[in-house]
Amino acid sequence: MKNIQLRKAISADLETLLVFEQNVLEAERPFNSSIKPLDASYYDLKGMINDDNTCLLVAVNDSEIIGSGYAQIRPSKTSSLIHEVHSYLGFMYVDPEYRGLGINKMIIDKLIEWTKGKGIYDVYLDVYEDNQAAVNAYEKVGFSKSLVEMKLNLK
């Protein structure tokens, strides 16, 4: 593997992270026709960089940012769960040139380490069911399917 390092994102990374966000949106459009064709955004990246409840990581090869991912502490969706908060993973992206080198796993492992360091042991993420490559990648690091979100467009 190349000389890949992980570090917390900083404000100077914002321009690259915004490009990554658009790449994620473009990759997910085939799975969700409701994603806006222009001016779509998933994340408040600037806010995430400075949020104590978020760990936004970048993978770096020499000085080039080649990947990203975050963990965020969130309130659990319902009081019926045994945990009041959980960690949510998102913005998992690796530059196509660096895919297949285990970088996504490195990022997830580091985010899980951060999560455990916060005393949180339940981790969630969302993935499009038809995005088999992503489903496989997440299952490979230990995630399992637990809930399918269903959608109906009435227009």
KEKE-3310 file (N, C-alpha, C; in steps of 0.2 Angstrom, whole numbers, plus 5000, padded with zeros to 4 digits):
npx = (5004:5002:5009:4998:4990:4979:4970:4962:4950:4953:4950:4956:4955:4943:4939:4943:4935:4922:4922:4923:4911:4902:4905:4901:4887:4885:4888:4878:4866:4861:4854:4844:4832:4827:4837:4843:4847:4856:4865:4864:4867:4874:4880:4885:4899:4909:4904:4905:4918:4922:4915:4912:4905:4907:4918:4927:4936:4951:4959:4976:4988:5004:5004:4991:4974:4964:4953:4938:4928:4915:4911:4897:4890:4874:4857:4847:4835:4823:4815:4813:4825:4839:4850:4854:4860:4869:4882:4884:4889:4896:4898:4908:4921:4932:4945:4944:4956:4962:4955:4951:4962:4960:4958:4945:4941:4951:4948:4935:4938:4946:4936:4927:4935:4936:4923:4921:4930:4922:4913:4903:4894:4885:4883:4878:4874:4869:4865:4862:4851:4852:4865:4877:4891:4894:4887:4893:4906:4903:4898:4909:4917:4910:4897:4879:4863:4849:4837:4826:4823:4809:4801:4790:4785:4774:4771)
npy = (4994:5012:5026:5030:5040:5044:5058:5071:5081:5098:5116:5120:5109:5110:5114:5103:5093:5097:5094:5080:5078:5081:5071:5060:5062:5061:5048:5042:5046:5037:5028:5035:5044:5056:5065:5081:5088:5099:5110:5101:5095:5086:5087:5098:5102:5112:5115:5102:5100:5108:5103:5095:5083:5076:5067:5070:5063:5063:5054:5053:5054:5056:5073:5074:5073:5059:5052:5051:5052:5051:5051:5053:5058:5055:5058:5043:5036:5032:5030:5017:5010:5002:5010:5028:5036:5036:5031:5038:5034:5042:5050:5042:5040:5037:5041:5036:5031:5025:5015:4999:4997:4996:5007:5013:5004:5007:5020:5018:5009:5018:5028:5020:5017:5030:5032:5022:5027:5037:5031:5025:5012:5008:5008:5015:5016:5023:5015:5013:5001:4994:4997:4988:4986:4995:4990:4977:4981:4987:4976:4968:4974:4971:4976:4974:4971:4980:4987:4992:5006:5013:5020:5031:5040:5052:5060)
npz = (5000:4997:5005:5015:5026:5040:5046:5056:5048:5042:5041:5029:5021:5015:5002:4994:5000:4997:4983:4984:4990:4980:4971:4978:4978:4964:4962:4969:4963:4953:4961:4967:4961:4966:4970:4968:4952:4952:4963:4974:4991:5004:5016:5030:5029:5034:5046:5052:5053:5064:5075:5090:5092:5081:5071:5058:5046:5035:5022:5017:5005:5004:5001:4996:4997:4998:5002:5013:5027:5040:5058:5068:5083:5088:5093:5098:5088:5093:5109:5113:5111:5118:5119:5121:5113:5097:5086:5070:5054:5039:5023:5016:5006:4993:4982:4965:4960:4971:4976:4982:4990:5003:5010:5014:5024:5033:5036:5042:5053:5061:5063:5071:5082:5087:5090:5100:5110:5114:5122:5116:5108:5098:5081:5066:5049:5032:5017:5000:4995:4982:4979:4977:4978:4988:4999:5000:5004:5017:5024:5024:5034:5045:5047:5046:5038:5043:5043:5030:5021:5014:4999:4991:4977:4974:4963)
capx = (5000:5005:5010:4992:4989:4973:4970:4956:4949:4954:4946:4960:4953:4936:4938:4943:4929:4916:4922:4921:4903:4898:4907:4896:4880:4885:4888:4871:4860:4857:4850:4839:4830:4825:4843:4843:4853:4861:4865:4863:4872:4872:4883:4888:4906:4912:4902:4907:4926:4923:4910:4915:4902:4909:4925:4928:4943:4953:4965:4980:4994:5009:5000:4985:4968:4961:4947:4935:4922:4914:4907:4894:4886:4867:4852:4844:4828:4817:4816:4813:4831:4843:4855:4851:4864:4873:4887:4882:4895:4894:4903:4913:4923:4939:4946:4944:4963:4965:4950:4954:4968:4958:4957:4939:4942:4956:4944:4930:4941:4948:4930:4925:4940:4934:4916:4922:4933:4917:4909:4897:4895:4881:4885:4874:4875:4864:4867:4857:4851:4855:4873:4880:4898:4895:4884:4898:4911:4901:4897:4916:4920:4906:4890:4874:4857:4844:4831:4825:4819:4805:4800:4785:4784:4767:4771)
capy = (5000:5018:5030:5033:5043:5047:5064:5075:5087:5105:5120:5120:5104:5111:5114:5096:5089:5099:5090:5073:5077:5081:5064:5055:5063:5059:5041:5040:5048:5031:5024:5039:5049:5062:5069:5087:5088:5105:5113:5097:5095:5082:5089:5104:5101:5117:5114:5096:5101:5111:5100:5090:5077:5074:5066:5070:5061:5063:5050:5058:5051:5062:5079:5073:5070:5054:5049:5054:5048:5054:5048:5058:5056:5057:5055:5038:5038:5031:5029:5010:5007:5002:5016:5034:5040:5031:5034:5037:5035:5044:5053:5037:5042:5036:5043:5030:5029:5022:5010:4992:4996:4995:5014:5013:5000:5011:5025:5015:5007:5024:5031:5015:5018:5036:5031:5018:5031:5041:5027:5023:5005:5006:5012:5015:5020:5021:5013:5011:4993:4992:4999:4981:4987:4998:4985:4972:4984:4988:4969:4965:4976:4969:4979:4969:4975:4980:4991:4995:5012:5012:5027:5031:5046:5052:5065)
capz = (5000:4997:5012:5017:5033:5042:5050:5056:5043:5044:5036:5023:5017:5013:4994:4991:5003:4993:4977:4986:4991:4973:4968:4981:4975:4957:4962:4972:4958:4949:4966:4970:4956:4969:4971:4964:4947:4953:4970:4979:4996:5009:5023:5033:5030:5038:5053:5055:5055:5071:5079:5095:5092:5074:5069:5050:5044:5028:5021:5014:5002:5004:5003:4992:5001:4993:5005:5018:5031:5047:5063:5072:5089:5087:5098:5095:5084:5097:5116:5114:5110:5124:5119:5120:5107:5093:5081:5063:5049:5032:5018:5015:4999:4991:4975:4962:4959:4977:4978:4982:4994:5010:5013:5017:5030:5038:5039:5046:5059:5065:5066:5076:5087:5090:5093:5107:5114:5117:5126:5112:5105:5093:5075:5060:5042:5027:5010:4995:4994:4976:4978:4980:4980:4995:5004:5001:5008:5024:5027:5025:5040:5050:5047:5044:5036:5049:5041:5023:5020:5007:4997:4986:4974:4971:4958)
cpx = (5004:5006:5003:4992:4982:4974:4963:4956:4950:4951:4950:4958:4946:4935:4938:4937:4923:4916:4920:4914:4900:4899:4902:4889:4880:4884:4881:4865:4857:4853:4844:4838:4828:4831:4843:4849:4858:4860:4863:4869:4869:4874:4885:4895:4910:4910:4904:4915:4927:4918:4913:4912:4903:4916:4925:4935:4944:4959:4969:4986:4999:5005:4993:4979:4965:4955:4944:4930:4921:4910:4904:4890:4879:4863:4849:4837:4822:4819:4816:4819:4835:4849:4852:4854:4868:4878:4884:4888:4892:4900:4909:4915:4930:4940:4947:4951:4965:4960:4953:4960:4967:4958:4951:4938:4946:4952:4938:4933:4943:4941:4927:4929:4938:4928:4917:4925:4928:4912:4903:4899:4890:4882:4881:4877:4870:4868:4862:4857:4854:4862:4877:4887:4899:4892:4889:4904:4909:4900:4904:4919:4915:4899:4885:4867:4852:4837:4831:4821:4815:4802:4794:4784:4778:4766:4770)
cpy = (5006:5021:5033:5034:5045:5053:5067:5080:5093:5109:5121:5115:5105:5111:5107:5092:5091:5095:5083:5073:5077:5074:5059:5056:5060:5051:5038:5041:5042:5027:5028:5045:5056:5067:5075:5086:5093:5107:5108:5096:5090:5084:5096:5103:5106:5116:5108:5096:5103:5108:5094:5084:5074:5073:5065:5069:5062:5058:5054:5053:5056:5068:5079:5070:5066:5051:5053:5050:5052:5050:5054:5055:5059:5054:5049:5039:5037:5029:5021:5006:5007:5007:5022:5038:5034:5035:5033:5039:5037:5047:5049:5038:5040:5037:5036:5027:5024:5017:5003:4991:4996:5002:5015:5010:5004:5016:5023:5013:5013:5027:5026:5016:5025:5035:5027:5022:5036:5037:5024:5016:5003:5011:5010:5018:5018:5020:5011:5004:4991:4994:4993:4982:4990:4993:4980:4975:4985:4981:4966:4968:4975:4972:4973:4974:4974:4983:4993:5001:5012:5019:5026:5039:5047:5057:5061)
cpz = (5000:5004:5014:5025:5034:5047:5050:5051:5046:5039:5029:5018:5013:5006:4992:4994:4999:4986:4979:4987:4985:4970:4971:4979:4968:4957:4965:4968:4955:4954:4969:4965:4959:4971:4966:4959:4948:4960:4975:4984:5001:5016:5024:5034:5035:5045:5056:5057:5062:5076:5084:5095:5085:5073:5061:5049:5036:5028:5016:5011:5000:5006:5000:4996:4996:4996:5011:5021:5038:5051:5067:5077:5088:5092:5094:5093:5089:5105:5118:5113:5117:5124:5117:5114:5104:5089:5074:5058:5042:5029:5017:5007:4998:4984:4971:4960:4965:4979:4978:4987:5002:5014:5017:5023:5035:5041:5044:5053:5063:5067:5071:5082:5091:5094:5100:5112:5118:5121:5123:5108:5100:5087:5069:5054:5038:5021:5006:4994:4988:4974:4981:4982:4987:5000:5005:5006:5015:5027:5028:5031:5046:5051:5044:5042:5042:5047:5034:5023:5014:5005:4991:4983:4971:4966:4951)
residu = (MET:LYS:ASN:ILE:GLN:LEU:ARG:LYS:ALA:ILE:SER:ALA:ASP:LEU:GLU:THR:LEU:LEU:VAL:PHE:GLU:GLN:ASN:VAL:LEU:GLU:ALA:GLU:ARG:PRO:PHE:ASN:SER:SER:ILE:LYS:PRO:LEU:ASP:ALA:SER:TYR:TYR:ASP:LEU:LYS:GLY:MET:ILE:ASN:ASP:ASP:ASN:THR:CYS:LEU:LEU:VAL:ALA:VAL:ASN:ASP:SER:GLU:ILE:ILE:GLY:SER:GLY:TYR:ALA:GLN:ILE:ARG:PRO:SER:LYS:THR:SER:SER:LEU:ILE:HIS:GLU:VAL:HIS:SER:TYR:LEU:GLY:PHE:MET:TYR:VAL:ASP:PRO:GLU:TYR:ARG:GLY:LEU:GLY:ILE:ASN:LYS:MET:ILE:ILE:ASP:LYS:LEU:ILE:GLU:TRP:THR:LYS:GLY:LYS:GLY:ILE:TYR:ASP:VAL:TYR:LEU:ASP:VAL:TYR:GLU:ASP:ASN:GLN:ALA:ALA:VAL:ASN:ALA:TYR:GLU:LYS:VAL:GLY:PHE:SER:LYS:SER:LEU:VAL:GLU:MET:LYS:LEU:ASN:LEU:LYS)
# end
